Amino acid sequence: YIPEDILKNLVEELPQPRKIPKRLDEYTQEEIDAFPRLWTPPEDYRL
């Protein structure tokens, strides 16, 4: 068992290193369409 005041202090001393990115299914279709494409595959391209 960790005392509440120590636990609170630990949380304050160890911030998250970076913001957690959103998963692809969390983006709206509008956000996906607005994202710049680096490459557009041809119509006959098979994945």
N, C-alpha and C positions, 0 to 999 in steps of 0.2 A: 504494500500500500504506500502510495506517495502522497504526502500532505498537499492540500489544495493550493497553498501559496507557492510551494515549490513547483508544482505542475504548471501553474499559471506563468511562473517566471520562465520555465523551460520553453513554453510555447512562444513567449515573447522574444526569447533569445535565439530561437531557431526559425527564422522566417523561411517561407518557401523560396527555393533558389530562382524560380521563374514561374510565370503564369502558365498554367496547364492549357495546352492548345485544345481547341474544339475538335471533336470527331467530325468526319465528313458528313455523317447523317444529321449533325446538329446545325449545319448551314442551311439557309433558305435557298431556294432555287434562284432567287434574285442575286444573292451573294455569289453563288457558283457561276452564274452567267457573267457577272461583272469581273470575275477574276481573270487576269490576262492569260491567254493560252500561249505556251511556248511552242507547241507543235500540234497541227491539226492532221490527223491521219487521213489518207485517201479513202474514198468510198469503198474500194475493194480490199482494204487492209483487214486481215484477220488476226484477232488476238489469240 
